[in-house]
């Protein structure tokens, strides 16, 4: 399927709108100054994703995933490298690295943050492109993005993934993550058709 730069720009804009809303909600919840941005997005097949020389894709990392169904179907994921996950949790929870409760707090904190970010991103896409979606509850796993995509009943190598680099700026500390949207066959075409209708 041929995807133009204009359509990718629309998707990037919608994802950025979503992370902007998520940042506002997180600011209110935590009292911290959190800024989120998505400087780049790329469109890959699941096969191309497997060829990525990227630790977040190929190594076990902290991931929170939400499945979505409706006019679009697939999986949305927010993945953090270990050092970013730990830094984010400690900054938000106030716990130190030596805290015996950090592991339990870590899981719940990452689930809560990721649930907000992913719901805001998918809500932005769904609302602006007039798509109706339903979501599962967030699921936390320490797993590579590649293994996660293969275990999520997304077996088709030509299924498409939107990989968006995400930068969290929290208390002047940069924290990196990846937003991954894996779309079942046919869903991307529906998404792009809706995006084209938004084009001037």
N, C-alpha and C positions, 0 to 999 in steps of 0.2 A: 504494500500500500504506500502510495506516494504522500509524504507529509512535508508540507512547505514550512519555511522559516516563519511565515506569518502565523500559521496555526500553532507552531511551537511557542511563539511569543505570546499568543492568547492563553495557552495552557500555563506558561510561566507566570503570566499576570494573575491568573485565577489562583494558582498555588500561592503566590505572594500575598494576595488578598486574604487567603485562608490563614497563612502563618501570621499575618499582621493582626487578624482578629484573635488568634491564639495567644499572641504576645500580650495583647490587651487584657485578656482573661487571666493569664498567668500573673501579670503585674498586680491585678486586683487581689488575686488569691494570696500571693506571697508577700506583697509589699516590696518586692525587689524590682529593680529596673531591668527588664528583659527585652532584648531586641532580637527579632528573628528575621532572617532573609534567606532567599533562595537565588544565589547568583547564576546558577546554571542548571539546565535540565537536558537530559538526553533521552532518546527513544531507542530501545534495544529489543531484539527478540530474546526469549529466554535462552536460546542457544548462544547468542552474543553475550548475554549476561554471564554465562558459564566461562567465557573466554576472558572476562575482565581480570586484569592484574590488580586487584583491589582487595585489601585485607577485610573490609567490611562485607564484601561479597563472598569471599572464599574462606574466611576464618570465623570461628564461633564468636559472636558478639551479643550484646544485650539488644533484644528486639521486642517490640510490641506490635502485634498485628490485629487488624480488623478485617473480616470478610465483609463484602457488600454485594447486594443483589438488587435487581430491578431492571431498569432499562440498560444499565451497565452492570457487569458482574466481574468479580475478581477479588484481589487481596490488596489492602493498603498496609504498609509496614513503615515503622520508624526504627532505625537501627543506629546504635551508638558504639563506637570503638570503646574498649574497656576503660581507657583513661578519661574519655569524655563522659561516659556514664558515671564514673566515680566522682568526677569533679562536679557534675550537675547535681547529683544527689547530695553531696556534702554542702554545696552552696545553698541549696534549697532547704535542707533539713537542719543545717547547723551542726550536724554530727561530724566527729573527726574520723580519720581513717582507722583509728584503733578501737572505735566504739564496737562493743559486742553486738549491738542491735543494728549495725549498719546494713547487713545483708537483708534483713526483713524490711527495713525502711527503704532500702534501695529498690526492691521489687515494686512496692506500692507506689513510691514516688515516680519511678519511670513509667509505670502503668498510667498513673493519673496525668502526668505531663503529656505522654504520647497520645492518650485518649483524646485530650483536648486538641492537640495539634492535628491529629488525623481526622477527627470529626469536623474541625474548622476547614481543613483543606478539602475534604470530600463534600462538605456542605457548600463551600464556595463554588466548586465545580458543578454540583447538582443544581444549585439555585440559579446560577447565571446561564447554564445551558438547559434549564428547564427539564432536568432529569429527576425521576423519583427513585430514591435508594433506601434500602433497609440495611442495618448493620448488625453484626454479632457483637458480643462483649469483647473487650480487649483481652488478648492473650500474651503473657510474658514468656519468652523463651531465651535461653542462651544458645544460639544456633547461628550458622552462617546464613546469609540472605539466600544463597544458592540452594542450600538444603531446604530452607523454608519454602522456597518457590516450588521445589520438587515434591514436597510433602503435602502441598495444599491442593491436591487434585488438579494442578495446572501442569499437565504432563506434556502438552503439545509444544514442541520446540519453536513453533512460529507464533505462539502467544507473545504478546508484547508487554514490555515493561517500560514505565516512565521512571527514570532515575533522577532524582532531584537532590543536589547537594544542599544541605541546610546548615546555616551558621547561627548558633545561639551566642549572643553577647550578654553575659550575666555578670554584674558587678565588675565590668571591665575585663572579664576573662572570656576568651573565645573557646567555644565548645562546638565540635563538629558532629553532624549526624547525617543520615541519608534517609530521605523519604522515597519509598519505592511503591509504585502503583503497578500491580500486575493485572493486566486486563485479559479476560478470556476472549477467544477468537470471536470476532464480530463486534465486541464492545468498543474497540478503538474506532472502528468505522462509524459507529453511532456517535461517539464522542467528537470525532473530527467533523462529522456532518453538522453537529450542533455548533461547533467552533466556527465553521465557515459561515454559518448564518449570522454570527456576531461580527464578521469582518465588515469594514465599511465599504 
